[in-house]
Amino acid sequence: MKSLISVAATASLALTLAACGSGTDTDTDASGQVTITVNNMPPDTEALQRKNFLDDVAEFEKTHPTIKIDPKEGKMDPATFSAKLAGGQLENAFYVYFTDPAGLIARKQAADITPYVAGFPDIQQIKPNLLQVFGDGKGKTYGLPEGNYTMGLVYNRALFTKAGLDPDKPPATWDDVRAYAKKIAALGGGINGYGDYSKNNTGGWHFTAEMYTRGGAVANQGSDGKWSAAFDNDTGRAVLQQLHDMRFTDKSMGERQLLEWADLLQQMGAGKLGMYLATADNIPTIVAQYKGKAEDYGFGPVPGGQGTLGGGGGYMFSPKSSPAQIKAAMAWVLFRHANPARIAFGKERDAQNKQPVGLPEPDIFTGAAEQSYVEAGKKFANVPTQNFAPFVTAQPNIPLKLEPPEAQKIYAILDPVMASVLTKPDADVNALLSDAAKQVNAILATVR
Protein backbone atom coordinates (compact mmCIF):
# COMPACT_ATOMS: atom_id res chain seq x y z
CA MET A 1 0.00 0.00 0.00
CA LYS A 2 3.03 2.31 0.38
CA SER A 3 6.92 2.37 0.40
CA LEU A 4 9.59 4.02 2.49
CA ILE A 5 11.77 6.78 1.03
CA SER A 6 15.49 6.39 1.72
CA VAL A 7 18.23 7.62 -0.58
CA ALA A 8 21.81 6.40 -0.56
CA ALA A 9 25.19 6.25 -2.30
CA THR A 10 28.83 5.38 -1.67
CA ALA A 11 32.10 6.07 -3.42
CA SER A 12 32.58 2.33 -3.76
CA LEU A 13 29.67 2.18 -6.20
CA ALA A 14 31.28 4.78 -8.37
CA LEU A 15 34.37 2.60 -8.57
CA THR A 16 32.31 -0.52 -9.19
CA LEU A 17 30.47 1.08 -12.07
CA ALA A 18 33.47 2.66 -13.69
CA ALA A 19 33.74 -0.31 -15.99
CA CYS A 20 30.00 -0.81 -16.42
CA GLY A 21 29.81 0.69 -19.86
CA SER A 22 33.32 -0.10 -20.99
CA GLY A 23 32.63 -3.52 -22.44
CA THR A 24 31.40 -4.50 -25.87
CA ASP A 25 27.70 -4.50 -25.05
CA THR A 26 25.61 -3.12 -27.89
CA ASP A 27 23.83 -0.74 -25.50
CA THR A 28 27.00 1.30 -24.95
CA ASP A 29 27.96 4.12 -27.26
CA ALA A 30 31.39 4.93 -28.67
CA SER A 31 32.47 6.60 -25.43
CA GLY A 32 31.49 3.60 -23.35
CA GLN A 33 28.36 5.25 -21.93
CA VAL A 34 25.35 3.03 -21.15
CA THR A 35 21.76 4.30 -21.08
CA ILE A 36 19.14 2.72 -18.83
CA THR A 37 15.42 3.25 -18.36
CA VAL A 38 14.00 3.21 -14.84
CA ASN A 39 10.42 3.72 -13.72
CA ASN A 40 8.74 4.97 -10.51
CA MET A 41 9.43 8.63 -11.23
CA PRO A 42 6.77 10.63 -9.32
CA PRO A 43 4.19 12.45 -11.48
CA ASP A 44 4.03 16.22 -11.82
CA THR A 45 1.25 16.29 -9.24
CA GLU A 46 3.81 15.25 -6.59
CA ALA A 47 6.07 18.23 -7.16
CA LEU A 48 8.42 17.80 -4.20
CA GLN A 49 8.90 14.06 -4.69
CA ARG A 50 9.53 14.56 -8.41
CA LYS A 51 12.09 17.28 -7.74
CA ASN A 52 13.93 15.04 -5.26
CA PHE A 53 13.88 12.20 -7.78
CA LEU A 54 15.32 14.34 -10.58
CA ASP A 55 17.90 15.85 -8.23
CA ASP A 56 19.02 12.33 -7.40
CA VAL A 57 19.22 11.45 -11.09
CA ALA A 58 21.47 14.45 -11.68
CA GLU A 59 23.70 13.57 -8.73
CA PHE A 60 23.91 9.94 -9.80
CA GLU A 61 24.90 10.84 -13.36
CA LYS A 62 27.51 13.24 -11.99
CA THR A 63 29.13 10.53 -9.86
CA HIS A 64 28.61 7.82 -12.52
CA PRO A 65 29.58 9.60 -15.76
CA THR A 66 29.35 6.43 -17.88
CA ILE A 67 25.64 5.98 -17.08
CA LYS A 68 22.70 7.93 -18.48
CA ILE A 69 19.24 7.52 -16.91
CA ASP A 70 16.02 7.79 -18.89
CA PRO A 71 13.34 7.99 -16.15
CA LYS A 72 9.72 6.96 -16.60
CA GLU A 73 6.59 7.43 -14.50
CA GLY A 74 4.52 4.52 -13.24
CA LYS A 75 5.27 1.08 -11.83
CA MET A 76 4.90 -2.50 -12.95
CA ASP A 77 1.38 -2.97 -14.38
CA PRO A 78 0.40 -6.66 -14.53
CA ALA A 79 -2.06 -5.91 -17.33
CA THR A 80 0.63 -4.62 -19.70
CA PHE A 81 3.78 -6.20 -18.31
CA SER A 82 4.04 -9.22 -20.62
CA ALA A 83 3.41 -7.13 -23.73
CA LYS A 84 6.04 -4.56 -22.70
CA LEU A 85 8.55 -7.32 -22.05
CA ALA A 86 7.87 -9.06 -25.37
CA GLY A 87 8.08 -5.77 -27.23
CA GLY A 88 11.34 -4.73 -25.59
CA GLN A 89 9.65 -1.76 -23.89
CA LEU A 90 10.09 -2.89 -20.28
CA GLU A 91 12.31 -0.60 -18.22
CA ASN A 92 15.75 -1.92 -17.30
CA ALA A 93 14.83 -1.38 -13.63
CA PHE A 94 11.12 -1.63 -12.78
CA TYR A 95 9.33 -1.25 -9.46
CA VAL A 96 7.41 -4.20 -8.00
CA TYR A 97 5.54 -4.96 -4.79
CA PHE A 98 6.62 -7.83 -2.54
CA THR A 99 3.79 -9.96 -3.92
CA ASP A 100 5.18 -9.80 -7.47
CA PRO A 101 8.70 -11.37 -7.49
CA ALA A 102 7.77 -15.03 -7.00
CA GLY A 103 5.59 -15.11 -10.09
CA LEU A 104 8.01 -13.10 -12.22
CA ILE A 105 10.88 -15.38 -11.25
CA ALA A 106 8.86 -18.52 -11.98
CA ARG A 107 7.92 -17.19 -15.41
CA LYS A 108 11.51 -16.10 -16.13
CA GLN A 109 10.36 -12.51 -16.56
CA ALA A 110 13.15 -10.95 -14.48
CA ALA A 111 16.92 -10.98 -14.89
CA ASP A 112 19.11 -13.08 -12.62
CA ILE A 113 21.40 -10.54 -10.93
CA THR A 114 23.33 -13.11 -8.87
CA PRO A 115 26.54 -12.76 -10.93
CA TYR A 116 26.71 -9.04 -10.13
CA VAL A 117 25.83 -8.98 -6.42
CA ALA A 118 29.41 -9.42 -5.24
CA GLY A 119 30.38 -6.22 -7.04
CA PHE A 120 28.11 -4.19 -4.72
CA PRO A 121 29.29 -4.73 -1.14
CA ASP A 122 26.53 -2.58 0.35
CA ILE A 123 24.03 -5.29 -0.54
CA GLN A 124 25.47 -7.18 2.43
CA GLN A 125 23.92 -4.54 4.70
CA ILE A 126 20.39 -5.22 3.47
CA LYS A 127 18.27 -7.43 5.71
CA PRO A 128 18.49 -11.03 4.46
CA ASN A 129 14.75 -11.67 4.86
CA LEU A 130 14.00 -8.79 2.46
CA LEU A 131 16.50 -10.03 -0.09
CA GLN A 132 14.84 -13.44 0.14
CA VAL A 133 11.66 -11.88 -1.24
CA PHE A 134 13.60 -11.44 -4.49
CA GLY A 135 15.19 -14.88 -4.44
CA ASP A 136 14.20 -18.19 -5.98
CA GLY A 137 14.88 -20.21 -2.83
CA LYS A 138 17.86 -21.85 -4.55
CA GLY A 139 20.48 -19.19 -3.97
CA LYS A 140 19.77 -16.88 -6.90
CA THR A 141 18.77 -13.23 -6.58
CA TYR A 142 16.48 -11.35 -8.98
CA GLY A 143 15.92 -7.97 -7.37
CA LEU A 144 16.63 -5.48 -4.60
CA PRO A 145 14.27 -4.12 -1.91
CA GLU A 146 13.51 -0.42 -1.71
CA GLY A 147 11.46 -0.24 1.48
CA ASN A 148 8.98 -2.08 3.66
CA TYR A 149 6.21 -1.51 6.17
CA THR A 150 4.32 -3.34 8.92
CA MET A 151 0.89 -2.78 10.39
CA GLY A 152 0.26 -1.40 13.85
CA LEU A 153 -2.51 0.32 15.79
CA VAL A 154 -3.10 4.04 15.35
CA TYR A 155 -4.92 5.42 18.38
CA ASN A 156 -6.09 8.74 19.77
CA ARG A 157 -4.18 9.45 22.97
CA ALA A 158 -6.47 12.35 23.86
CA LEU A 159 -9.57 10.13 23.72
CA PHE A 160 -7.77 7.45 25.72
CA THR A 161 -7.15 9.97 28.48
CA LYS A 162 -10.76 11.21 28.44
CA ALA A 163 -12.00 7.60 28.66
CA GLY A 164 -9.76 6.85 31.64
CA LEU A 165 -7.31 4.73 29.64
CA ASP A 166 -3.53 4.94 29.83
CA PRO A 167 -2.35 6.55 26.55
CA ASP A 168 1.04 4.88 26.94
CA LYS A 169 -0.54 1.41 27.03
CA PRO A 170 -2.52 0.61 23.88
CA PRO A 171 -4.57 -2.63 23.89
CA ALA A 172 -2.45 -5.78 23.78
CA THR A 173 -5.23 -8.25 22.87
CA TRP A 174 -8.41 -8.16 20.83
CA ASP A 175 -10.39 -8.52 24.06
CA ASP A 176 -8.65 -5.34 25.19
CA VAL A 177 -9.61 -3.64 21.92
CA ARG A 178 -13.25 -4.45 22.51
CA ALA A 179 -13.13 -3.22 26.10
CA TYR A 180 -11.27 -0.02 25.20
CA ALA A 181 -13.61 0.68 22.29
CA LYS A 182 -16.66 0.47 24.57
CA LYS A 183 -15.17 2.99 26.98
CA ILE A 184 -14.22 5.40 24.20
CA ALA A 185 -17.62 5.15 22.48
CA ALA A 186 -19.27 5.84 25.86
CA LEU A 187 -17.84 9.36 25.68
CA GLY A 188 -20.69 10.13 23.27
CA GLY A 189 -20.79 12.96 20.80
CA GLY A 190 -20.55 10.67 17.80
CA ILE A 191 -17.21 9.19 18.87
CA ASN A 192 -16.46 5.64 17.72
CA GLY A 193 -14.17 3.39 19.70
CA TYR A 194 -12.85 1.32 16.79
CA GLY A 195 -13.03 1.62 13.02
CA ASP A 196 -12.64 -0.80 10.14
CA TYR A 197 -12.86 -0.96 6.36
CA SER A 198 -15.14 -2.82 3.95
CA LYS A 199 -14.83 -1.17 0.52
CA ASN A 200 -12.49 -0.96 -2.48
CA ASN A 201 -10.31 -3.88 -1.32
CA THR A 202 -9.51 -2.22 2.01
CA GLY A 203 -11.88 -4.56 3.86
CA GLY A 204 -10.12 -7.65 2.57
CA TRP A 205 -6.78 -6.07 3.38
CA HIS A 206 -7.80 -5.46 6.98
CA PHE A 207 -9.39 -8.90 7.34
CA THR A 208 -6.04 -10.36 6.28
CA ALA A 209 -4.17 -8.19 8.77
CA GLU A 210 -6.53 -9.19 11.58
CA MET A 211 -6.16 -12.89 10.70
CA TYR A 212 -2.39 -12.54 10.96
CA THR A 213 -2.59 -10.88 14.39
CA ARG A 214 -4.40 -13.96 15.69
CA GLY A 215 -1.87 -16.37 14.18
CA GLY A 216 -4.04 -17.22 11.19
CA ALA A 217 -3.56 -16.98 7.44
CA VAL A 218 -5.62 -16.13 4.40
CA ALA A 219 -3.85 -18.55 2.05
CA ASN A 220 -1.47 -21.43 2.64
CA GLN A 221 0.84 -23.24 0.24
CA GLY A 222 0.92 -27.03 0.43
CA SER A 223 3.88 -29.34 -0.01
CA ASP A 224 2.80 -29.77 -3.63
CA GLY A 225 3.24 -26.05 -4.19
CA LYS A 226 -0.47 -25.40 -4.58
CA TRP A 227 -2.20 -22.60 -2.70
CA SER A 228 -5.57 -22.78 -0.94
CA ALA A 229 -7.78 -20.53 1.20
CA ALA A 230 -7.01 -20.72 4.93
CA PHE A 231 -9.60 -18.51 6.62
CA ASP A 232 -12.76 -20.64 6.77
CA ASN A 233 -11.98 -21.73 10.31
CA ASP A 234 -12.21 -20.74 13.96
CA THR A 235 -9.74 -17.89 13.50
CA GLY A 236 -11.73 -16.39 10.65
CA ARG A 237 -14.92 -16.74 12.64
CA ALA A 238 -13.30 -15.01 15.63
CA VAL A 239 -12.28 -12.02 13.48
CA LEU A 240 -15.72 -11.55 11.98
CA GLN A 241 -17.73 -12.32 15.11
CA GLN A 242 -15.85 -9.77 17.16
CA LEU A 243 -16.39 -7.07 14.55
CA HIS A 244 -20.08 -7.98 14.35
CA ASP A 245 -20.43 -7.87 18.14
CA MET A 246 -18.62 -4.56 18.45
CA ARG A 247 -20.82 -3.08 15.75
CA PHE A 248 -24.24 -4.36 16.86
CA THR A 249 -23.95 -5.45 20.51
CA ASP A 250 -21.48 -2.87 21.88
CA LYS A 251 -22.35 -0.19 19.33
CA SER A 252 -18.74 0.98 19.56
CA MET A 253 -18.07 1.22 15.80
CA GLY A 254 -20.75 3.63 14.65
CA GLU A 255 -23.63 3.22 12.23
CA ARG A 256 -21.80 4.61 9.18
CA GLN A 257 -20.01 1.73 7.48
CA LEU A 258 -18.78 0.72 4.00
CA LEU A 259 -15.69 2.76 4.74
CA GLU A 260 -12.52 2.96 2.66
CA TRP A 261 -8.99 4.25 3.27
CA ALA A 262 -9.50 8.01 3.76
CA ASP A 263 -12.63 7.66 5.90
CA LEU A 264 -10.87 6.47 9.05
CA LEU A 265 -8.12 9.06 8.69
CA GLN A 266 -10.77 11.75 8.46
CA GLN A 267 -12.57 10.44 11.56
CA MET A 268 -9.30 10.33 13.46
CA GLY A 269 -8.39 13.86 12.42
CA ALA A 270 -11.79 15.09 13.60
CA GLY A 271 -11.30 13.50 17.02
CA LYS A 272 -14.16 11.06 16.43
CA LEU A 273 -12.28 7.74 16.39
CA GLY A 274 -10.35 5.89 19.07
CA MET A 275 -8.40 3.19 17.19
CA TYR A 276 -7.83 1.44 13.87
CA LEU A 277 -5.19 -0.76 12.23
CA ALA A 278 -2.84 1.13 9.92
CA THR A 279 0.75 1.93 9.08
CA ALA A 280 2.58 4.71 10.90
CA ASP A 281 2.59 7.00 7.88
CA ASN A 282 -1.14 7.52 8.37
CA ILE A 283 -0.35 9.86 11.25
CA PRO A 284 1.32 12.71 9.31
CA THR A 285 -1.47 12.44 6.73
CA ILE A 286 -4.07 12.78 9.50
CA VAL A 287 -2.24 15.88 10.70
CA ALA A 288 -1.55 17.49 7.31
CA GLN A 289 -4.77 16.71 5.43
CA TYR A 290 -7.35 16.23 8.18
CA LYS A 291 -6.18 18.89 10.65
CA GLY A 292 -5.38 16.59 13.56
CA LYS A 293 -2.89 17.47 16.29
CA ALA A 294 0.32 15.44 16.05
CA GLU A 295 0.64 15.12 19.83
CA ASP A 296 -2.81 13.45 20.04
CA TYR A 297 -1.82 10.29 18.18
CA GLY A 298 -0.03 7.17 19.31
CA PHE A 299 1.12 4.08 17.47
CA GLY A 300 1.20 0.65 19.06
CA PRO A 301 1.78 -2.94 17.96
CA VAL A 302 -1.04 -4.97 16.46
CA PRO A 303 -3.33 -6.48 19.11
CA GLY A 304 -2.80 -10.19 19.52
CA GLY A 305 0.80 -9.92 18.43
CA GLN A 306 0.99 -13.33 16.73
CA GLY A 307 1.81 -11.85 13.35
CA THR A 308 1.72 -8.56 11.50
CA LEU A 309 0.95 -7.88 7.88
CA GLY A 310 3.96 -6.44 6.17
CA GLY A 311 4.76 -5.45 2.68
CA GLY A 312 6.88 -3.20 0.61
CA GLY A 313 8.53 -3.00 -2.74
CA GLY A 314 11.72 -2.95 -4.68
CA TYR A 315 13.16 -3.25 -8.14
CA MET A 316 13.67 -6.07 -10.58
CA PHE A 317 15.47 -5.93 -13.89
CA SER A 318 14.41 -6.68 -17.42
CA PRO A 319 15.74 -10.02 -18.69
CA LYS A 320 16.35 -8.32 -22.03
CA SER A 321 18.93 -6.01 -20.44
CA SER A 322 22.62 -6.44 -21.20
CA PRO A 323 25.08 -7.07 -18.34
CA ALA A 324 26.15 -3.43 -18.52
CA GLN A 325 22.57 -2.25 -18.22
CA ILE A 326 21.85 -4.59 -15.32
CA LYS A 327 24.89 -3.40 -13.38
CA ALA A 328 24.07 0.24 -14.12
CA ALA A 329 20.46 -0.25 -13.05
CA MET A 330 21.54 -1.97 -9.84
CA ALA A 331 23.85 0.94 -9.12
CA TRP A 332 20.96 3.39 -9.49
CA VAL A 333 18.67 1.42 -7.18
CA LEU A 334 21.35 1.13 -4.52
CA PHE A 335 22.32 4.79 -4.88
CA ARG A 336 18.81 6.01 -4.26
CA HIS A 337 17.42 3.45 -1.85
CA ALA A 338 19.93 1.20 -0.15
CA ASN A 339 23.33 2.74 0.40
CA PRO A 340 24.29 3.84 3.93
CA ALA A 341 26.42 6.81 2.88
CA ARG A 342 23.43 9.04 2.11
CA ILE A 343 21.03 8.02 4.87
CA ALA A 344 21.66 11.18 6.88
CA PHE A 345 21.36 13.30 3.73
CA GLY A 346 17.97 11.80 2.97
CA LYS A 347 16.64 12.37 6.48
CA GLU A 348 17.93 15.94 6.56
CA ARG A 349 16.41 16.69 3.16
CA ASP A 350 13.06 15.33 4.30
CA ALA A 351 13.18 17.44 7.45
CA GLN A 352 14.06 20.58 5.50
CA ASN A 353 11.14 19.90 3.18
CA LYS A 354 8.85 19.39 6.20
CA GLN A 355 8.33 15.73 5.41
CA PRO A 356 7.84 13.44 8.43
CA VAL A 357 11.05 12.09 9.94
CA GLY A 358 11.11 9.77 12.95
CA LEU A 359 8.10 7.58 12.21
CA PRO A 360 8.53 4.04 13.59
CA GLU A 361 8.69 2.36 10.21
CA PRO A 362 10.98 -0.60 9.58
CA ASP A 363 14.06 0.02 7.48
CA ILE A 364 15.77 -2.30 5.03
CA PHE A 365 19.20 -2.17 6.69
CA THR A 366 21.07 -4.31 9.16
CA GLY A 367 24.32 -3.88 11.09
CA ALA A 368 26.11 -0.55 10.96
CA ALA A 369 23.78 0.77 8.28
CA GLU A 370 20.75 0.16 10.48
CA GLN A 371 22.42 2.02 13.34
CA SER A 372 23.09 4.95 11.01
CA TYR A 373 19.44 4.91 9.98
CA VAL A 374 18.25 4.98 13.60
CA GLU A 375 20.64 7.76 14.56
CA ALA A 376 19.70 9.92 11.58
CA GLY A 377 16.03 9.40 12.34
CA LYS A 378 16.54 10.64 15.89
CA LYS A 379 18.71 13.58 14.84
CA PHE A 380 16.26 14.96 12.28
CA ALA A 381 12.99 13.80 13.88
CA ASN A 382 10.11 16.25 13.50
CA VAL A 383 7.31 14.06 14.91
CA PRO A 384 6.54 13.15 18.56
CA THR A 385 8.58 9.94 18.63
CA GLN A 386 7.77 9.24 22.30
CA ASN A 387 4.18 8.51 21.25
CA PHE A 388 5.38 5.55 19.18
CA ALA A 389 7.34 3.83 21.97
CA PRO A 390 4.82 0.94 22.39
CA PHE A 391 5.29 -0.04 18.75
CA VAL A 392 9.08 0.34 18.79
CA THR A 393 9.35 -1.85 21.90
CA ALA A 394 7.06 -4.66 20.79
CA GLN A 395 7.51 -4.78 17.02
CA PRO A 396 10.80 -6.77 16.86
CA ASN A 397 9.07 -9.68 18.60
CA ILE A 398 6.11 -9.91 16.22
CA PRO A 399 6.53 -12.18 13.15
CA LEU A 400 6.24 -10.44 9.80
CA LYS A 401 3.88 -12.01 7.25
CA LEU A 402 3.55 -10.91 3.65
CA GLU A 403 0.38 -10.51 1.64
CA PRO A 404 -1.08 -13.62 -0.03
CA PRO A 405 -0.60 -14.27 -3.75
CA GLU A 406 -3.15 -12.49 -5.94
CA ALA A 407 -3.71 -10.26 -2.93
CA GLN A 408 -5.90 -7.62 -4.57
CA LYS A 409 -8.21 -10.21 -6.12
CA ILE A 410 -8.56 -11.92 -2.75
CA TYR A 411 -9.22 -8.62 -1.01
CA ALA A 412 -12.00 -7.87 -3.49
CA ILE A 413 -13.66 -11.17 -2.57
CA LEU A 414 -13.32 -10.49 1.15
CA ASP A 415 -14.68 -6.92 1.00
CA PRO A 416 -18.35 -8.06 0.92
CA VAL A 417 -17.66 -10.39 3.85
CA MET A 418 -16.48 -7.47 5.97
CA ALA A 419 -19.35 -5.32 4.69
CA SER A 420 -21.93 -7.91 5.69
CA VAL A 421 -20.78 -8.32 9.29
CA LEU A 422 -20.62 -4.55 9.71
CA THR A 423 -24.00 -3.72 8.13
CA LYS A 424 -26.26 -6.74 8.73
CA PRO A 425 -27.37 -7.72 12.24
CA ASP A 426 -28.26 -11.21 10.98
CA ALA A 427 -25.03 -11.79 9.01
CA ASP A 428 -24.21 -15.53 8.76
CA VAL A 429 -20.49 -15.66 9.49
CA ASN A 430 -20.11 -19.34 8.59
CA ALA A 431 -21.84 -18.94 5.23
CA LEU A 432 -19.86 -15.83 4.41
CA LEU A 433 -16.53 -17.55 5.07
CA SER A 434 -17.48 -20.71 3.21
CA ASP A 435 -18.61 -18.86 0.10
CA ALA A 436 -15.56 -16.58 0.11
CA ALA A 437 -13.20 -19.54 0.50
CA LYS A 438 -14.66 -21.18 -2.61
CA GLN A 439 -14.11 -18.01 -4.61
CA VAL A 440 -10.57 -17.55 -3.30
CA ASN A 441 -9.70 -21.16 -4.10
CA ALA A 442 -10.77 -20.55 -7.68
CA ILE A 443 -8.35 -17.61 -7.84
CA LEU A 444 -5.52 -19.52 -6.18
CA ALA A 445 -5.93 -22.46 -8.56
CA THR A 446 -4.35 -20.27 -11.24
CA VAL A 447 -1.28 -19.42 -9.13
CA ARG A 448 1.92 -21.17 -10.19
Secondary structure as the mmCIF struct_conf table of DSSP 4:
data_model
#
loop_
_struct_conf.conf_type_id
_struct_conf.id
_struct_conf.beg_label_comp_id
_struct_conf.beg_label_asym_id
_struct_conf.beg_label_seq_id
_struct_conf.end_label_comp_id
_struct_conf.end_label_asym_id
_struct_conf.end_label_seq_id
HELX_RH_AL_P HELX_RH_AL_P1 ALA A 11 LEU A 17
TURN_TY1_P TURN_TY1_P1 ALA A 18 GLY A 21
BEND BEND1 SER A 22 GLY A 23
TURN_TY1_P TURN_TY1_P2 THR A 26 ASP A 27
STRN STRN1 THR A 28 THR A 28
TURN_TY1_P TURN_TY1_P3 ALA A 30 SER A 31
BEND BEND2 GLY A 32 GLY A 32
STRN STRN2 VAL A 34 MET A 41
HELX_LH_PP_P HELX_LH_PP_P1 PRO A 42 PRO A 43
TURN_TY1_P TURN_TY1_P4 ASP A 44 THR A 45
BEND BEND3 GLU A 46 GLU A 46
HELX_RH_AL_P HELX_RH_AL_P2 ALA A 47 THR A 63
TURN_TY1_P TURN_TY1_P5 PRO A 65 THR A 66
STRN STRN3 ILE A 67 GLU A 73
HELX_RH_AL_P HELX_RH_AL_P3 PRO A 78 ALA A 86
TURN_TY1_P TURN_TY1_P6 GLY A 87 GLY A 88
BEND BEND4 LEU A 90 LEU A 90
BEND BEND5 ASN A 92 ASN A 92
STRN STRN4 ALA A 93 TYR A 97
TURN_TY1_P TURN_TY1_P7 PHE A 98 THR A 99
BEND BEND6 ASP A 100 ASP A 100
HELX_RH_AL_P HELX_RH_AL_P4 PRO A 101 ALA A 106
TURN_TY1_P TURN_TY1_P8 ARG A 107 LYS A 108
BEND BEND7 ALA A 110 ALA A 110
HELX_RH_AL_P HELX_RH_AL_P5 THR A 114 VAL A 117
TURN_TY1_P TURN_TY1_P9 ALA A 118 GLY A 119
HELX_RH_3T_P HELX_RH_3T_P1 PRO A 121 GLN A 125
STRN STRN5 ILE A 126 ILE A 126
HELX_RH_AL_P HELX_RH_AL_P6 PRO A 128 VAL A 133
TURN_TY1_P TURN_TY1_P10 PHE A 134 PHE A 134
STRN STRN6 GLY A 135 GLY A 135
BEND BEND8 GLY A 137 GLY A 139
STRN STRN7 THR A 141 THR A 141
STRN STRN8 GLY A 143 THR A 150
STRN STRN9 GLY A 152 ASN A 156
HELX_RH_AL_P HELX_RH_AL_P7 ARG A 157 LYS A 162
TURN_TY1_P TURN_TY1_P11 ALA A 163 GLY A 164
TURN_TY1_P TURN_TY1_P12 PRO A 167 ASP A 168
BEND BEND9 LYS A 169 LYS A 169
BEND BEND10 ALA A 172 THR A 173
HELX_RH_AL_P HELX_RH_AL_P8 TRP A 174 ALA A 185
TURN_TY1_P TURN_TY1_P13 ALA A 186 LEU A 187
TURN_TY1_P TURN_TY1_P14 GLY A 189 GLY A 190
STRN STRN10 ASN A 192 TYR A 194
BEND BEND11 LYS A 199 LYS A 199
TURN_TY1_P TURN_TY1_P15 ASN A 200 ASN A 201
HELX_RH_AL_P HELX_RH_AL_P9 THR A 202 THR A 213
TURN_TY1_P TURN_TY1_P16 ARG A 214 GLY A 215
BEND BEND12 VAL A 218 VAL A 218
STRN STRN11 ALA A 219 GLN A 221
TURN_TY1_P TURN_TY1_P17 SER A 223 ASP A 224
BEND BEND13 GLY A 225 GLY A 225
STRN STRN12 TRP A 227 ALA A 229
BEND BEND14 ASP A 232 ASN A 233
HELX_RH_AL_P HELX_RH_AL_P10 ASP A 234 PHE A 248
TURN_TY1_P TURN_TY1_P18 THR A 249 THR A 249
BEND BEND15 ASP A 250 ASP A 250
BEND BEND16 MET A 253 MET A 253
BEND BEND17 GLU A 255 GLU A 255
HELX_RH_AL_P HELX_RH_AL_P11 TRP A 261 GLY A 269
TURN_TY1_P TURN_TY1_P19 ALA A 270 GLY A 271
STRN STRN13 LEU A 273 ALA A 278
TURN_TY1_P TURN_TY1_P20 ALA A 280 ASP A 281
HELX_RH_AL_P HELX_RH_AL_P12 ASN A 282 TYR A 290
HELX_RH_3T_P HELX_RH_3T_P2 ALA A 294 ASP A 296
STRN STRN14 TYR A 297 GLY A 300
HELX_LH_PP_P HELX_LH_PP_P2 PRO A 301 VAL A 302
TURN_TY1_P TURN_TY1_P21 PRO A 303 GLY A 304
BEND BEND18 GLN A 306 GLN A 306
STRN STRN15 THR A 308 PHE A 317
TURN_TY1_P TURN_TY1_P22 PRO A 319 LYS A 320
BEND BEND19 SER A 321 SER A 321
HELX_RH_AL_P HELX_RH_AL_P13 PRO A 323 HIS A 337
BEND BEND20 ALA A 338 ALA A 338
HELX_RH_3T_P HELX_RH_3T_P3 PRO A 340 ARG A 342
HELX_RH_AL_P HELX_RH_AL_P14 ILE A 343 GLN A 352
TURN_TY1_P TURN_TY1_P23 ASN A 353 LYS A 354
BEND BEND21 ILE A 364 ILE A 364
STRN STRN16 PHE A 365 PHE A 365
HELX_RH_AL_P HELX_RH_AL_P15 GLY A 367 LYS A 379
TURN_TY1_P TURN_TY1_P24 PHE A 380 PHE A 380
BEND BEND22 VAL A 383 VAL A 383
HELX_RH_3T_P HELX_RH_3T_P4 THR A 385 PHE A 388
HELX_RH_AL_P HELX_RH_AL_P16 ALA A 389 ALA A 394
HELX_RH_3T_P HELX_RH_3T_P5 GLN A 395 ASN A 397
BEND BEND23 ILE A 398 ILE A 398
STRN STRN17 LEU A 400 LEU A 402
HELX_LH_PP_P HELX_LH_PP_P3 GLU A 403 PRO A 404
TURN_TY1_P TURN_TY1_P25 PRO A 405 GLU A 406
HELX_RH_AL_P HELX_RH_AL_P17 ALA A 407 THR A 423
TURN_TY1_P TURN_TY1_P26 PRO A 425 ASP A 426
HELX_RH_AL_P HELX_RH_AL_P18 VAL A 429 LEU A 444
TURN_TY1_P TURN_TY1_P27 ALA A 445 THR A 446
#
